[in-house]
Amino acid sequence: MLKKILLILLIFSAFKGYSQDVKISLASWNIKDFGQTKSREELDEIAEILRDVDIIAIQEVVAGYGGAQAVAKLTDILNRKGSKWDYVISSPTNSSKYVTERYAFVWKTRDIKIKNRGRLIKELDSLIDREPFLLDFYLGTKKFTVLNFHSRPFDKDPESEIKALTEYVKNSSNSSMLIAGDFNVDQNKAVFNDLKKSGFKAAVTGKKTTIKRTCDQNDYLNYAIDNIFYSKNINKQEAKVIDFVGVCGNLDKARKLSDHLPVYLRFSIE
């Protein structure tokens, strides 16, 4: 009888652990030229910034030698900080020589699982210079999809890419979806209206995410172009920009990590 009671309690506990109250976090970060130029010390600093996150979406992983190795090294460092992590890296995007890059996901494996290694969205490679990388995650029986996206620069019509991505998302069967990345456009611009009308919301508003080269009166941030958009089946708990700069005196050191700040979203799934 005691064994049966313990078994019931165990099953109930496992079920409860994957209820809609379970909260996980996602950080999206354009880590500039993420490859062999990053030293072990810099990778450790990046790991310290991200160690409390559950899933990391990285843009601008170098497509050539060094990009995949940098992601593997970062994962190894994270594994030494108390949690077990895994990672996937996309193939190089179908882009011109100086535009192509890879995407990466790194995540804690205790509760979060995957069933495949993700894919670049080939349906968009003629419309988007660096076609997004899609990966399905599972939290118990709950599935959610993350699109990792890096648009073309602000002066090369990123709006047309955002429109193409919006059409793809609207026609997708994935009910719980997050779009994480560097959009090179502020979320308050009209190009995002169609995405918002389809039920998506921006994690952060009015938060600058790019880092200037110089600092004046502790003003070291430029543009609000990085974000995470989440579908109506995702419940936002907390969102912020992770400012690892802090003061002007840290600017040069911070820019060795990246010229962008990470965007953070903690959420639950319906």
N, C-alpha and C positions, 0 to 999 in steps of 0.2 A: 504493500500500500504506500509506504514511504517513497519507494522508488517511482511509483506512478505520479505522486504529488510533485516530486522533484522534476520529473520529466515534463509535466504540464507547466510548471513554473519556468523551466528552461525554454520551452516553446513560446510561451507568452512573452518572455523577456526578449527573445529574438525577434518576434513579431513587432513588439513595441519599439524595438530599436530602429525599425525602418518605417515608423509612422511618419506622418507629415510634419511632426515636430522636430525631426532630425534636421540639423542645420549643417551645411557644408559650405566651404568657401572656395572661391575661384579668384586668382589674380592673373591679369593680362599685362604683359610687359614687352614692349619693343626694346630689346637689349641690343644696343647698337653694335653692329659687326661682331655678332656672337660667334667667336671662333678661336683660333689659336693665339690671337693677340691678347686674350684674357689670361692673366697670370693666375697661379694657384691662390694667391692672396685675394685677388679680385673676385674669383669664383667663390671663395669662402665668404666674402662680404655679401655677395648676391644671395648665397644660401642663408645667411643670417637674416636678411631682409624678408625672405620668403618661407622660412622654416615652419611658421605657424599656419600656413595656407594648406588647403587640401589638394587643390589642383592648380597647376601653373600652365598658362598658355603663353608661349614665347614666340615672338615675331623677330625677323631679321637674323635667323641662324644662317651662317655662311654656307653657301651651297657647295663650295669646294672643300679641299682638305682642311680639317680643323673644326668645322661646324658640328658634325656628329660627335666628335671627340669631346668638345666642350660641354655638350649636353650630358654625355656619359660621365664626365668628371664632376659636373655639378650634381648629378644624381648620386654619385658615390659620396660626395661631401655631405649631402643631405642625409644619406643613410647612416652617417656617423654622428648625427645629431639627435638620435632618439626614436626616429620613426623609420619604417620601411617604405621606400619609394620605388617606382618604376617609371619608364619613359617610352615614348614613341617619337620618331622623327619622320617627317614627310620626305618623299622624294623631292628633288629640286623642282620648283615651279616651271611651267612651260613659258619661259620669258626670255627676253634678249639677254645677252652676255652680262651686262652690268646691272641688270634688274633682278635676275633670278636669285632665289634664296630658298631656304627650307623653313618649315614651321616645326615646333616641338610642343609636346605635352609632357609634363612631369606630375605625378600624383602619388598620394599616400595609398598604399594597397590594403590597409587593414579592413576598410569598409567599402572602398570604391573598386569596382571591377570593370574589365572590358572583355569583349568577346571577339574583337578583331583589332587590327593595328591601324584602323582609320584609312582615309583616302583623300587625295586631292580631288576637288569637284571639277572633273574634266568637262562637264557641261558648260562651265563658265570660262574655260581657258582662252576662248576667242574674244571674250568680253572683258576679262579682268587680267591685268598683266601678271599678277601673282595670285593665281586661283586659290580660293580658301581651302583649308585642311579641315576635314570633318571627322569627328570621333564620337562614338556612342559610349557613354558611361552608364554603369548600373550601381544603384544603391539598393541592395536587396533586390526586390522585383521592380523597382522604379527605374525607368530608363530616362536619361536626358542626354541631349546632343549638344556638343559645343562646336561652333565654327570658329576657326582661328583665321584672322584676316588682316592683311596689310595692304592698304590701297596705294595707288600711285600718288606722287607728291601733289601738293595743293595747286600748283600751277600747271598740272597736266591732266585736268578734268577727272578728279576722283569721283565727282558726282555721278558720272555715267556708270562707273563701277558699282557704286552704292545702289543705283537704280536696278542694275542687273542682278545684284545680290538680293535685293528686296523681292524681285519677281521670283527668283529661285525659292526663297524662304516661304513666300506666300503659297507656292505650289507644292511645298513639302508636306509629307505626312507626319513629320515629327511634331508632336504636340508640346513637348517640353524642350525648349531650345534656348541656348545662349549664343550670342555673337560677340566674340571678344577680339579686340584688336586696335590697331592704329588706323583710323578712318581718314586722317588728314582733313577732316571737316568737323566743325563743332556740331554737337547733337541738336542745337537749336535751329539749324538751318532747314529750309523748306524741303531739301532732298530727303530728309528722314520722315516727313509727314506720312507718306504711304506706309512705311514700316510701322510707325506708331498707330496708324489707323487699323492695322491688322492685329493689334494687341500687344506690340512690343513696347517696352519702356527702357529708358536709359538709366543705368545705375547711378551715374553722377551727373550733375548739371552745374555749369558755371565753375568747374574746377580745372585750372590750367595743369597741363601734364608734360609740357616740354620744357627743357632746361636751357637757359641762355648761356652764351659763352662768357659774358661778363655780368657782374652784379652791381646794382646801384641801390643804396639804402635798403639792403636786404630783399630787393626785388630781383629774383633769379628765375622766374617762370614766365613762359611766353604764351602758348596756345592750348586751348582745351580741345584736343583732337583724339585722345585715346578714351575708350569707353567699353562698357559691356552692356549690350542690349539683351533683355530677357523677356520671354514669352509670358502670356497670361497665366500659364500653369506653374510658373515660378513665383514664389513668394519672397520678396526682398526683406531681409532682416537688418542688414547694415551694408553701407557702401561708402567708400572713401578713396582718396588718392593717397598712396603711401609715399610720403615726402621723406626721402632718406638724405636730403641735402641739409635742411634745417637753418643754416646760416651761411653768409657769403664766404666765410673762411673755408667751408667744405666744398666749394663749387668745383675747383679743379680736380680734386680727388673723386667727387661724385661723377663728373663727366667721363672719367675713365671707365666707369661701369656702364653708363648709358646717357644719352641726351633726352631720355623720356623717364617719367615716373610710372610705377605700376598702378593699375586700377584694381581695386579690391571689392568683391561682392560676396557677402554671406547670405545664403538663401536656403529655403526648404522647397520641397516638391509636392505638389498636390497629388 
